[in-house]
Amino acid sequence: MNEAMDRARVCAEVLKALAHPIRILLVEALRGRDRCVNDLCGLAPVDPSNISRHLGRLKAAGILSDRRDGTRVLYHLETPCILEACGCATRVVRSESARRQRVLRCGRR
């Protein structure tokens, strides 16, 4: 039981790290290529320091890693499989939306 709870806690921490639209945008922007903070700043209307904080949160969760390249710090998607979770969340929303539409149509009859 303890092992299952530990796994659930770790999973919850990773999902909490993704629980912000800017962090989702960052993860998706890192699909297939490493980028620095300046490359990522155009994704959302926030300060570079805010982007850095979000990157730090994703790094702490193990989703991203970073490395120095001269004066820049490049961020890397350490676990690309996390993109599957983002896709799954989108499918859940679409499915629920479709279900609600069906319920509304049935209620009108």
KAWOHU-V84746 format. One record per backbone hydrogen bond with DSSP energy under -0.5 kcal/mol. CO is the residue of the C=O (numbers start at 1). NH is the residue of the N-H. Records with the same first field share a line. If there is no record, write none. Layout:
CO: NH + NH
This chain:
1: 5
2: 6
3: 7
4: 8
5: 9
6: 10
7: 11
8: 12
9: 13
10: 14
11: 15
12: 16
13: 17
14: 18
16: 19
18: 20
20: 24
21: 25
22: 26
23: 27
24: 28
25: 29
26: 30
28: 31
30: 33
35: 75
36: 40
37: 40 + 41
40: 43
41: 44
44: 46
47: 50 + 51
48: 52
49: 53
50: 54
51: 55
52: 56
53: 57
54: 58
55: 59
56: 60
57: 61
58: 63 + 64
59: 62
63: 78 + 79
65: 76
67: 74
69: 72
72: 69 + 74
73: 37
74: 67
75: 35
76: 65 + 78
79: 82
80: 83
81: 84 + 85
82: 86
83: 87
84: 88
85: 89
86: 90
87: 91
88: 92
89: 93
90: 94
91: 95
92: 96
93: 97
94: 98
95: 99
96: 100
97: 101
98: 102
99: 103
100: 104
101: 105
102: 106
103: 107
104: 108
105: 108 + 109
106: 109
